[in-house]
Amino acid sequence: MSPHILILGGTTEARELAAALASRPGVRVTTSLAGRVTRPGTVAGEVRIGGFGGVEGLAQWLREERVDALVDATHPFARTITAHAARAAAATGVPSMVLRRPGWRPGPGDRWHPVDTLDEAARSLPRLGRRVFLTTGRMELAAFAHLTELHFVVRSVELPEPPMPPHTEVLLARGPFTVADESTLLHDHRIDVLVTKDSGGTATAAKLTAARELALPVVVVRRPPLPDGVTAVPDVAGAQRWLDLNSP
């Protein structure tokens, strides 16, 4: 029987891994997407959309679909599904691993203000600036909705969901972005503080370089910790090596 690999996707790394596995003879690869983006792009292999129904639902799916290995390649801030995946894999005995790209690190000249939550990020803003470039995701603007005296520029692939700050300008765009792109945006919108999550990777890292060159403060929301005992690898090559050792 062909080995069946389930990828919990939504990231560039998930798509790259699916393409690499789908090219292998005799391998069945299924990518599961949450369905929050209406046009997620082409994904190799089989694709399913939507949640599983918690830990029990995912465990049942692993059993019924005879999954041989589970790769959690979701966004670094997808804390709930990562926890559910670890528990469902443990309950079913399916080998599992987290594919998580390395986080960003501040360099010389960076003016980073690390915080643990979006609420903490919101509390820090009034003392840092008045015009905010907010890149924390379209579904998490509620933490900033009470900041009525600040102007926000929000960039998102799709329209953000309310509630949101009353003075919000939305830019619809999909990365990757160049440093020149980001410098122009920061200059044209007179941004004086940037807010971002520590997503890692290169697709949206140029904004950090642009902020450094303009000496702007950057509020960086730290990643949530991974569940205890999970195996994590930093790249697609590492995920393939792990699968070679842990799946039929």
N, C-alpha and C positions, 0 to 999 in steps of 0.2 A: 504494500500500500504506500502511496506517495506521502511523504511527510507534510504535515499541515502546519504552517506558521501563521499565527495571528499577530498583526501589528496594530497597536493602538496608535493612530496617526494624527495628522494635522500639522506636521512640521516638514521642513525641507528634508531633514534626515530620514523621516518616515518614507517619503516618496522615493528617495534615493535607494533606501534599503529594499523597498518593494520592487523597484526596477531590477536591482541586482539579483534578488531571489527569484523573480519571475523568469529571468533568463536561464535559470538552472533547470535542466531536464528533470522532470519527475517531481518537482516541488510545487505544492499548492500554497499560495500565499493570499491571505485575506487581510485587507486593511479596513479597520473600523474608524469612521469619522463621526464626530459628535453632531454634525449637521448645522453648526452655527454660522457657517459661511455658505452662501447659496451657490457660489462658483468656486469650488475647492481646487480646480485644476485636474489634469489627467493623472491617474494613479494606475500603475501596472498591477495586473492580477485582479482578484475579486475585491469588490468594495461593498461594505455594508454601512448604512447611515443610521445614526441614532444611538441612544443609550441601551444598556443591557438590563436595567432594573436592579441596580445595586450589586452587592457582592454575590448574592445567591443567583441572580440572573446571569451574571458573567460566568460563574462556576458551572451553571447548567449548560451554557452555550459551549464552554470548553469541552464538556463531556460529550454533548450531542454531536458536535462537529469534529470530534476526535482530534483536538489540537495537540500537537506534539511540543510546541514551544511558544511562549508568549513574549513579545517584545513591546515594552511600553515606550513609545517614541512620541509621547504627547508633549505639550508645551511645558517648560519648567515650572509654570505656576498652576498647572492642572492638578492641584493637590488631591482632590477627591478621587478622580479616576486612578491616580497612581496608587493611592491607598487601597482602593477596591481591587485593583489588579493584583497587588501583592498578596492580599488575603485570599482572593479566588484561586490564584495559582497554588498557594500553600494548601488550600482545602482540597484541591484536585490532584496534587502531585505533579502539575505541569511545570517544567522548568521555565523560569521567567527571568527577565533582565530589563533594566532601564537604560535606554539610549538617551543620554543627556549631554548636550554640548556644553563645553566649559563656560562658566560665567565670565563676565568682563572684570577687568582689574584696573584700578586707577593708575595713571602714569604721571610723570612729572608735569606740573602745570594744571592738573585737573583740580577742580573745586567741587568735589563730591560731598554730598550729605547723605550718608546711608541711613535708611529707615527700615523698619520691619513690616509696616502695613501701609495701605493707602490712606487710612485715617491719620496716621502719623505724618505722611507726606503732606496731606492737606493742612495740618496744623503748622507745618514749617514754612508754608509758602508766603504768608503776609510779610514776614521779615526778610524774605529773599528777593522778591520781585513783584511786579504788578501785571506783567504780560507773560503768560505762561504757555509754553509749548508742552502739551500734555499727550504722551504717547503710551498710555497704560492699557489701552484696549477699549473698544467701543461699548462694552457691557459693564464697565466699572467706573462710571462717572459720578455715581451718586455720592461718593465720599467727598466730592468737591462742590456739590450743588449749593451748599450754604455760603460759598465764598462769593458773595454778590458784588464785592468791590474790585474783583480781579477780572481781567480779560483772558480768556482761554482760546488757544488755537489747538484743535484736536484733529489728529490725523488718524484715519481709519480706512480699512479696505471697504467697509460698508457703513451705512449711516448708523451713528451711535443710538443707543436706546436711552430714553429718559428714565429717571430724572438726571438733569445735567445743570451746570452753572448757567445763570441767566445770560451772561455775556460770553457766548461760545460761538466760535467760527470753526466750521468743519471743512477739512480738506480730505477728499477721497483720493487715496493713492495706495499703491502696493509697491513694496521694495523689490529689489535692493535700491538704495539711494547712494549717490556719491557725496563726497565731502563738499564739492562745489554746490550740489543741489541743496544740501542742508545749510550751508553758509548763506546762500541766497535767501532761503526761507526764513532763517533766524533774523537776517538783516531786514528783509522786506516787511516782516510782521513786527519788527521792533521787540523781539523776544528778550526778556532779561532773566528768565529762569526756565530750565528744562526739567521735566519730570518723566522718568522712565522706570520700567521694571528691568531687572538684570536678566534679560532673556538670553544673552550670549549670542554667539554667531556673528556673521559678517553682514547679513542683509540690512540691518538697521544700526550698525555700529558707527557709521559715518557721522551721525548726529553728535556722538560723543567727541569725536575729533574736532568737528566744527565748533562745538561749545568750548572746548579747550582753547582753540585758536582765538575765540572771541572773549575768553576769560569769563564765561558765564557759569554761575552755580548750577549744579546738576543734582537733583534729588533722585537717588537710586533706591528703589524698593528691593530689598534682599529676597532671594529665593526661599521658599519654604524648605525645610529639611526633608530628605527622603525617608521613607519608613525604615525602621530598624531591620537590618539583615538583608536588604536587597542588594543584588549585584548591579553595578552601574558601569557603563563604558562610555567614552567620550565621543566616539565617531562611528561611522558606518562600517569601516574596516574592522574595528573592534567588535561590532555586533556580529559581523559575518564569522569572525574567528570563534566567537562564543557559540554561535549556532552550529558551527562545524563540530564542536565538542559536546554539545548538549541536545542535539536533535538527531533523529535517525538519518 
